[in-house]
Each structure stands twice: as structure tokens, then as C-alpha cells.
Amino acid sequence: MGFFSKITAGLKKTRDSITNAVNSMLSAFTRIDEELFEELEEILIMSDIGVVTAKKICDELRARVKEEKVTDPSVIKGMLAETVRKMVDGDRELKMTTHPSVIFVIGVNGVGKTTTIGKIASQLKASGKKVILGAADTFRAAAIDQLAVWSDRAGVDMVKSAEGADPASVVFDTVAAAKARNSDVIIIDTAGRLHNKKNLMNELAKMYRILKRELPESDIETLLVLDATTGQNAVNQARDFKEVAEITGIVLTKLDGTARGGVVLAIMDELNIPVKFIGVGEQIDDLQPFDPDAFAKGIFSEEA
């Protein structure tokens, strides 16, 4: 299955939900009026796009309809797809120009954080990079064991310590191992204990200090992993994590299992954080780089 096919297949539930509702609504109107925009805004909100973003989309459509003197309601769908495409565009490339570069992965338990790390590690190795993992989520033995499974599966090195060890010490040991083994990319797993933001902030700050001290010139990506099936709760998690970490990108998992794919727009618009990867399946290559064209077509294309 090709790149576009994977995205469109993964977005099927979202496409069915949004497109069917939009098509049904537009077919009921013979002209474009305020009632049409109100109903469209309600559909977008129900698709987890969020109140703020849904209003922004409809305001832009109102302006375009007025400026272009559009009267046919059927034209609205194409305009909607174009608006969404522009809204999700932006800097979505991983910044990894240094040797080594660091990917710092954060997120609450259960969102697919460790699986995401394994998939990214596998893809980087396949591209010729030498990768090393750091198991800095030391609060759960299961987290360390799960990362070890993915380390073996991806065929990359891993540094770990005993359960309960200082996460910062694992980061230090991982950096030392990366230097000794001439690794290209360091990927750090972390604990996501949002119920105590102060502790989380202190832990992350300590780990960042070690990275900055030991690798002062290295690029550092901080990726927040979110579960798309949680809808607006994912936006709330992103907002909370943004308070304690310098997030450079979002990984949105489990898009294939939900009709709530509209949450991509809410995250990017309300929080101004780019989505860099989306998960559209269970296979190791089903973690896809986010592509605005494929996303917009995957939601609105009839052919999809």
C-alpha cells in the first residue's frame, strides 16, 4: 500500500463522519446563507475540530464566499478542503542536522509513546542512521521492558537502568554511550505523570540540562505523543504539556481507529504546534510523516 493509500485508509472513519455530514447538510441548501454556515460550524465542532478552530474556518469561508461571489452551496466543500489544507501546513520536518541529534519523547501512559519510539527508530535505521534509545521512564518496569522489545525489533541499541533510578542519570548514560558508539540519533523515552506537573517539569528540566551540557550544539526535538481517539482531551493534554516542555512537534497515534481526526486542526491552530507524524495502523511502517495534502484529501476526497 502506497503512502497516500495508507493515509486515506487510516482516515476512513474521520472521512466518513465529516464528509457524510457535510454532503448531507449541503444537499439540503439551495443557496448559501448564514444558516448554512451555522450548521457547518456545528458539524466541525462535533468532529473534534474545536469551537475556536471551527469558527475560524467558517469565518474564512464567509469571507471567501463574499469576495468570490459564490452562490452554489456545492462549492463550499472544495473551499473547505482548501482551507483545511492551508491550516495544517507548516514546519513538519524533524530537525536533525547535528551528529548526534536528540529526539525527546513525552506523553502520558497509554497513548502509544513507546511504540512510536520503536517505529521512529526503525525508520531512522532503515534510512541509514545509527540509533540509540534511552529508557528514562524509570517509574514503571513495564515501560523499560516494552522499550527493550522495540529496541530488539528495530535492531538498535538501548541504555537502561533499574526501575526507580534517576531518569536524568539514564539520559547521561545514554549520551555517553552515543558518543562512544558514534550514534547519529538519540531517542529518549520519558515518564508522563501529568497529575503532578511540578515533578514532571523538574524531571524534564533536569534531563534538558544534561543534554545541553553534554551536547551543547546538538539539535533537540521534543515530540509529544497524543492518542487521537481521545478527541478534545488530546488538545487538553497538549496544552498541559506545553506548560512544562518546549514541544517542537506532535505525534498523533491511532487515527485509523477514530472518527476524531479533526483534532489535528485543533492542535495545530489553537496551540500552534506542528503535527509531525500520524499513526494510521499497527504495522511498523504505519507511522507516517504528516502530509497536509494527503490529510486534506484523505478527509474530503470522494475518490478516497
VOPAGU-2260 file (C-alpha; in pm, 1 decimal, decimal comma):
REM VOPAGU-2260
SITE   aa  ch    i         X         Y         Z
SITE  MET   A    0       0,0       0,0       0,0
SITE  GLY   A    1     143,6     338,1    -101,7
SITE  PHE   A    2     190,3     648,7     111,0
SITE  PHE   A    3    -133,3     822,3       4,7
SITE  SER   A    4    -330,6     497,4      27,5
SITE  LYS   A    5    -216,0     441,5     386,5
SITE  ILE   A    6    -322,5     791,6     489,6
SITE  THR   A    7    -661,7     773,2     317,7
SITE  ALA   A    8    -730,2     425,9     458,6
SITE  GLY   A    9    -626,9     541,4     805,8
SITE  LEU   A   10    -856,6     842,0     787,9
SITE  LYS   A   11   -1159,5     645,7     669,6
SITE  LYS   A   12   -1360,6     684,1     991,6
SITE  THR   A   13   -1290,9    1056,7    1006,8
SITE  ARG   A   14   -1371,3    1096,5     635,8
SITE  ASP   A   15   -1696,7     904,6     667,8
SITE  SER   A   16   -1800,5    1114,1     965,8
SITE  ILE   A   17   -1714,5    1461,0     835,0
SITE  THR   A   18   -1777,0    1415,7     461,8
SITE  ASN   A   19   -2110,2    1238,9     502,4
SITE  ALA   A   20   -2233,0    1508,3     738,3
SITE  VAL   A   21   -2111,3    1791,6     514,0
SITE  ASN   A   22   -2258,1    1631,9     198,9
SITE  SER   A   23   -2591,9    1574,9     368,1
SITE  MET   A   24   -2602,8    1930,0     500,4
SITE  LEU   A   25   -2506,1    2094,5     170,8
SITE  SER   A   26   -2765,7    1895,2     -24,6
SITE  ALA   A   27   -3035,5    2046,8     194,2
SITE  PHE   A   28   -2947,2    2403,6      89,6
SITE  THR   A   29   -3022,4    2573,9    -241,2
SITE  ARG   A   30   -2833,7    2890,3    -153,6
SITE  ILE   A   31   -2552,7    2998,6      75,5
SITE  ASP   A   32   -2679,7    3180,5     381,9
SITE  GLU   A   33   -2598,5    3222,7     749,9
SITE  GLU   A   34   -2795,1    2910,8     845,8
SITE  LEU   A   35   -2564,4    2703,4     622,7
SITE  PHE   A   36   -2255,4    2836,1     797,9
SITE  GLU   A   37   -2409,3    2775,9    1140,8
SITE  GLU   A   38   -2482,0    2413,5    1053,8
SITE  LEU   A   39   -2135,4    2367,0     905,2
SITE  GLU   A   40   -1975,7    2508,7    1220,4
SITE  GLU   A   41   -2174,9    2264,2    1431,8
SITE  ILE   A   42   -2057,3    1970,8    1215,3
SITE  LEU   A   43   -1695,0    2078,3    1252,4
SITE  ILE   A   44   -1727,4    2114,0    1629,6
SITE  MET   A   45   -1883,3    1766,3    1653,0
SITE  SER   A   46   -1584,2    1633,2    1455,4
SITE  ASP   A   47   -1348,1    1742,8    1737,1
SITE  ILE   A   48   -1211,9    2032,5    1536,4
SITE  GLY   A   49   -1297,5    2251,2    1834,3
SITE  VAL   A   50   -1509,2    2562,6    1880,1
SITE  VAL   A   51   -1231,8    2817,7    1819,7
SITE  THR   A   52   -1097,0    2648,7    1506,8
SITE  ALA   A   53   -1442,2    2569,6    1365,3
SITE  LYS   A   54   -1539,4    2936,1    1396,8
SITE  LYS   A   55   -1214,7    3045,2    1230,2
SITE  ILE   A   56   -1275,3    2808,6     937,2
SITE  CYS   A   57   -1631,5    2929,2     886,7
SITE  ASP   A   58   -1529,2    3295,7     911,9
SITE  GLU   A   59   -1270,9    3238,2     638,4
SITE  LEU   A   60   -1530,0    3063,6     420,5
SITE  ARG   A   61   -1775,4    3350,4     471,4
SITE  ALA   A   62   -1510,4    3597,4     356,1
SITE  ARG   A   63   -1420,6    3390,1      50,1
SITE  VAL   A   64   -1784,6    3338,3     -48,5
SITE  LYS   A   65   -1842,1    3713,7     -29,0
SITE  GLU   A   66   -1522,0    3803,5    -211,1
SITE  GLU   A   67   -1564,3    3546,5    -488,7
SITE  LYS   A   68   -1944,0    3596,2    -509,2
SITE  VAL   A   69   -2009,6    3221,7    -469,8
SITE  THR   A   70   -2378,0    3123,5    -467,6
SITE  ASP   A   71   -2373,5    2745,4    -518,2
SITE  PRO   A   72   -2362,0    2552,0    -185,1
SITE  SER   A   73   -2187,5    2256,8    -352,9
SITE  VAL   A   74   -1876,1    2471,8    -397,9
SITE  ILE   A   75   -1837,9    2503,5     -20,3
SITE  LYS   A   76   -1693,1    2152,8      20,1
SITE  GLY   A   77   -1398,6    2222,1    -208,6
SITE  MET   A   78   -1336,3    2553,9     -37,7
SITE  LEU   A   79   -1348,0    2377,8     299,1
SITE  ALA   A   80   -1082,9    2127,9     187,5
SITE  GLU   A   81    -857,4    2411,9      65,9
SITE  THR   A   82    -897,0    2597,0     395,8
SITE  VAL   A   83    -809,2    2285,9     596,6
SITE  ARG   A   84    -508,2    2219,7     373,6
SITE  LYS   A   85    -368,5    2566,7     438,1
SITE  MET   A   86    -443,9    2548,3     810,1
SITE  VAL   A   87    -238,7    2229,3     865,0
SITE  ASP   A   88      58,2    2340,3     657,8
SITE  GLY   A   89     380,8    2438,6     829,2
SITE  ASP   A   90     720,4    2319,0     950,4
SITE  ARG   A   91     677,8    1943,3     991,3
SITE  GLU   A   92    1030,1    1812,7     927,5
SITE  LEU   A   93    1239,0    1669,0    1208,9
SITE  LYS   A   94    1538,2    1892,8    1273,2
SITE  MET   A   95    1831,6    1653,0    1285,4
SITE  THR   A   96    2126,9    1826,1    1123,9
SITE  THR   A   97    2376,4    1755,7    1402,9
SITE  HIS   A   98    2572,5    1445,3    1498,0
SITE  PRO   A   99    2425,0    1326,4    1720,2
SITE  SER   A  100    2073,2    1470,7    1721,4
SITE  VAL   A  101    1826,2    1408,0    2003,3
SITE  ILE   A  102    1457,4    1316,2    1997,6
SITE  PHE   A  103    1296,0    1363,0    2337,2
SITE  VAL   A  104     958,7    1179,8    2354,9
SITE  ILE   A  105     691,9    1275,7    2608,4
SITE  GLY   A  106     328,9    1179,5    2668,8
SITE  VAL   A  107     101,6    1012,3    2922,0
SITE  ASN   A  108      83,5     635,1    2961,2
SITE  GLY   A  109    -130,4     450,7    2708,5
SITE  VAL   A  110    -101,5     688,1    2412,7
SITE  GLY   A  111     144,4     469,0    2220,8
SITE  LYS   A  112     461,3     652,2    2325,1
SITE  THR   A  113     693,7     352,4    2340,2
SITE  THR   A  114     552,4     203,6    2020,9
SITE  THR   A  115     607,1     539,4    1849,2
SITE  ILE   A  116     970,1     541,4    1962,7
SITE  GLY   A  117    1021,6     193,4    1822,0
SITE  LYS   A  118     868,2     286,5    1487,3
SITE  ILE   A  119    1070,1     607,2    1455,2
SITE  ALA   A  120    1387,0     417,4    1549,8
SITE  SER   A  121    1313,3     152,8    1287,5
SITE  GLN   A  122    1252,4     412,7    1015,6
SITE  LEU   A  123    1568,6     605,6    1103,5
SITE  LYS   A  124    1776,3     287,3    1099,6
SITE  ALA   A  125    1629,2     194,1     761,9
SITE  SER   A  126    1742,4     534,1     633,5
SITE  GLY   A  127    2098,7     456,9     740,7
SITE  LYS   A  128    2107,9     624,7    1081,7
SITE  LYS   A  129    2272,9     467,0    1385,5
SITE  VAL   A  130    2016,9     499,5    1666,2
SITE  ILE   A  131    2037,5     453,0    2042,1
SITE  LEU   A  132    1742,0     451,5    2283,3
SITE  GLY   A  133    1742,4     577,4    2641,3
SITE  ALA   A  134    1486,7     422,5    2879,7
SITE  ALA   A  135    1433,2     726,2    3105,3
SITE  ASP   A  136    1079,4     623,9    3205,1
SITE  THR   A  137    1217,5     450,6    3514,5
SITE  PHE   A  138     896,7     464,4    3716,7
SITE  ARG   A  139     748,5     155,6    3552,1
SITE  ALA   A  140     940,3    -165,3    3491,3
SITE  ALA   A  141     690,1    -239,7    3214,2
SITE  ALA   A  142     797,6      72,9    3028,0
SITE  ILE   A  143    1161,8     -36,1    3031,7
SITE  ASP   A  144    1071,4    -389,7    2922,8
SITE  GLN   A  145     847,4    -265,6    2642,1
SITE  LEU   A  146    1118,2     -33,8    2511,3
SITE  ALA   A  147    1363,4    -326,3    2517,9
SITE  VAL   A  148    1125,0    -526,3    2297,1
SITE  TRP   A  149    1112,0    -241,9    2044,5
SITE  SER   A  150    1487,6    -198,1    2064,2
SITE  ASP   A  151    1530,3    -562,6    1961,1
SITE  ARG   A  152    1260,7    -538,9    1694,9
SITE  ALA   A  153    1412,8    -226,6    1538,9
SITE  GLY   A  154    1766,3    -359,6    1575,9
SITE  VAL   A  155    1900,2     -57,4    1765,6
SITE  ASP   A  156    2098,6     -14,5    2088,4
SITE  MET   A  157    1935,8      75,9    2419,6
SITE  VAL   A  158    2059,4     209,3    2753,7
SITE  LYS   A  159    1858,0     130,9    3065,5
SITE  SER   A  160    1883,3     128,7    3441,8
SITE  ALA   A  161    1691,4     -30,9    3727,0
SITE  GLU   A  162    1329,8      62,1    3798,4
SITE  GLY   A  163    1319,4     370,5    4017,5
SITE  ALA   A  164    1656,2     505,3    3904,8
SITE  ASP   A  165    1704,3     876,0    3841,4
SITE  PRO   A  166    1580,0     944,0    3484,1
SITE  ALA   A  167    1848,8    1210,8    3439,3
SITE  SER   A  168    2120,3     954,1    3507,9
SITE  VAL   A  169    1980,0     738,4    3227,2
SITE  VAL   A  170    1998,0    1038,4    2993,9
SITE  PHE   A  171    2359,9    1097,3    3095,6
SITE  ASP   A  172    2449,5     730,8    3039,1
SITE  THR   A  173    2270,1     729,0    2701,5
SITE  VAL   A  174    2459,1    1035,7    2583,3
SITE  ALA   A  175    2789,6     880,7    2694,1
SITE  ALA   A  176    2705,9     558,5    2509,4
SITE  ALA   A  177    2601,7     754,1    2198,1
SITE  LYS   A  178    2934,6     934,2    2194,2
SITE  ALA   A  179    3130,1     610,7    2245,9
SITE  ARG   A  180    2936,1     425,7    1974,9
SITE  ASN   A  181    2926,0     718,5    1730,2
SITE  SER   A  182    2546,3     720,4    1718,1
SITE  ASP   A  183    2359,0     953,6    1483,9
SITE  VAL   A  184    2034,2     984,9    1680,0
SITE  ILE   A  185    1948,0     954,5    2048,9
SITE  ILE   A  186    1581,9     885,7    2133,6
SITE  ILE   A  187    1483,2     937,0    2496,9
SITE  ASP   A  188    1168,1     782,6    2647,1
SITE  THR   A  189    1025,6     972,6    2945,7
SITE  ALA   A  190     758,6     929,0    3211,3
SITE  GLY   A  191     440,1    1127,3    3155,7
SITE  ARG   A  192     297,2    1192,8    3500,2
SITE  LEU   A  193      71,9    1489,5    3433,2
SITE  HIS   A  194    -106,2    1454,2    3766,2
SITE  ASN   A  195     196,6    1621,7    3922,5
SITE  LYS   A  196     310,7    1892,2    3682,2
SITE  LYS   A  197     572,7    2030,4    3918,4
SITE  ASN   A  198     756,0    1696,2    3946,5
SITE  LEU   A  199     728,7    1641,3    3572,8
SITE  MET   A  200     861,7    1988,2    3498,7
SITE  ASN   A  201    1153,6    1937,3    3738,3
SITE  GLU   A  202    1240,5    1599,8    3585,1
SITE  LEU   A  203    1225,7    1729,7    3228,7
SITE  ALA   A  204    1427,9    2037,7    3318,0
SITE  LYS   A  205    1698,5    1821,3    3476,4
SITE  MET   A  206    1716,4    1598,4    3168,6
SITE  TYR   A  207    1731,9    1901,0    2936,4
SITE  ARG   A  208    2017,6    2047,0    3141,7
SITE  ILE   A  209    2219,2    1728,3    3098,7
SITE  LEU   A  210    2155,9    1723,4    2724,2
SITE  LYS   A  211    2252,6    2090,0    2688,7
SITE  ARG   A  212    2567,0    2039,5    2897,7
SITE  GLU   A  213    2681,7    1719,7    2727,8
SITE  LEU   A  214    2561,7    1804,2    2375,2
SITE  PRO   A  215    2554,4    2185,2    2361,2
SITE  GLU   A  216    2545,6    2202,4    1979,2
SITE  SER   A  217    2301,2    1920,1    1914,9
SITE  ASP   A  218    1954,1    1957,9    1766,9
SITE  ILE   A  219    1684,8    1853,5    2014,9
SITE  GLU   A  220    1334,1    1762,6    1901,5
SITE  THR   A  221    1069,7    1727,3    2174,8
SITE  LEU   A  222     781,6    1520,4    2041,1
SITE  LEU   A  223     454,1    1492,7    2232,4
SITE  VAL   A  224     262,4    1171,4    2162,4
SITE  LEU   A  225    -117,3    1200,9    2175,2
SITE  ASP   A  226    -397,8     947,7    2124,3
SITE  ALA   A  227    -638,2    1072,0    1853,8
SITE  THR   A  228    -922,5     858,8    1990,8
SITE  THR   A  229    -944,4    1087,5    2294,6
SITE  GLY   A  230   -1051,1    1384,1    2079,3
SITE  GLN   A  231   -1055,2    1715,2    2265,6
SITE  ASN   A  232    -884,6    1552,5    2563,6
SITE  ALA   A  233    -576,1    1524,6    2342,5
SITE  VAL   A  234    -587,1    1901,8    2293,9
SITE  ASN   A  235    -608,1    1947,8    2671,6
SITE  GLN   A  236    -308,7    1715,7    2722,7
SITE  ALA   A  237    -109,0    1913,2    2466,5
SITE  ARG   A  238    -199,2    2236,0    2643,2
SITE  ASP   A  239     -83,4    2091,1    2978,4
SITE  PHE   A  240     243,3    1954,4    2841,3
SITE  LYS   A  241     312,1    2282,4    2664,5
SITE  GLU   A  242     327,3    2444,1    3007,9
SITE  VAL   A  243     615,1    2219,6    3117,5
SITE  ALA   A  244     807,1    2139,8    2797,0
SITE  GLU   A  245     927,9    2311,7    2480,6
SITE  ILE   A  246     732,6    2094,9    2238,3
SITE  THR   A  247     859,3    2103,8    1879,9
SITE  GLY   A  248     609,5    1860,1    1730,6
SITE  ILE   A  249     313,2    1627,3    1784,1
SITE  VAL   A  250     281,5    1257,5    1705,8
SITE  LEU   A  251     -88,5    1172,6    1677,3
SITE  THR   A  252    -147,5     797,7    1713,2
SITE  LYS   A  253    -449,0     572,2    1645,4
SITE  LEU   A  254    -603,9     792,9    1375,5
SITE  ASP   A  255    -721,8     477,8    1198,8
SITE  GLY   A  256    -935,7     383,0    1498,5
SITE  THR   A  257   -1134,5     703,7    1535,8
SITE  ALA   A  258   -1366,7     948,0    1361,5
SITE  ARG   A  259   -1199,0    1226,9    1558,1
SITE  GLY   A  260    -921,5    1307,4    1312,0
SITE  GLY   A  261   -1037,1    1668,5    1311,6
SITE  VAL   A  262    -841,1    1708,2    1634,5
SITE  VAL   A  263    -532,8    1760,9    1412,7
SITE  LEU   A  264    -669,7    2102,9    1318,0
SITE  ALA   A  265    -749,7    2199,0    1676,7
SITE  ILE   A  266    -397,1    2114,6    1795,2
SITE  MET   A  267    -220,6    2297,4    1514,4
SITE  ASP   A  268    -448,2    2601,9    1517,8
SITE  GLU   A  269    -514,2    2654,8    1889,8
SITE  LEU   A  270    -169,1    2559,2    2019,3
SITE  ASN   A  271      48,6    2646,8    1719,0
SITE  ILE   A  272     235,0    2315,6    1741,0
SITE  PRO   A  273     303,1    2124,3    1416,9
SITE  VAL   A  274     190,9    1764,2    1378,8
SITE  LYS   A  275     497,2    1578,0    1250,6
SITE  PHE   A  276     378,1    1215,6    1246,6
SITE  ILE   A  277      42,6    1038,6    1240,1
SITE  GLY   A  278     -25,9     676,0    1324,0
SITE  VAL   A  279    -264,4     506,1    1080,6
SITE  GLY   A  280    -220,7     139,0    1170,1
SITE  GLU   A  281     -38,1    -122,2    1374,3
SITE  GLN   A  282     244,5    -207,1    1135,0
SITE  ILE   A  283     591,7     -63,6    1184,6
SITE  ASP   A  284     559,3     149,6     868,3
SITE  ASP   A  285     213,4     280,3     962,7
SITE  LEU   A  286     364,2     576,3    1145,4
SITE  GLN   A  287     364,2     827,7     861,9
SITE  PRO   A  288     520,9    1174,0     829,7
SITE  PHE   A  289     235,4    1422,3     837,7
SITE  ASP   A  290     146,7    1549,7     491,2
SITE  PRO   A  291    -105,6    1837,3     460,5
SITE  ASP   A  292    -214,9    1742,3     106,3
SITE  ALA   A  293    -266,0    1376,5     195,2
SITE  PHE   A  294    -451,2    1474,0     513,5
SITE  ALA   A  295    -692,3    1712,2     340,1
SITE  LYS   A  296    -754,1    1469,3      54,5
SITE  GLY   A  297    -786,8    1182,3     300,0
SITE  ILE   A  298   -1075,9    1360,5     471,7
SITE  PHE   A  299   -1255,2    1524,6     181,6
SITE  SER   A  300   -1171,4    1330,1    -136,2
SITE  GLU   A  301   -1466,8    1135,2    -273,6
SITE  GLU   A  302   -1223,9     902,8    -452,3
SITE  ALA   A  303   -1061,0     814,8    -117,6
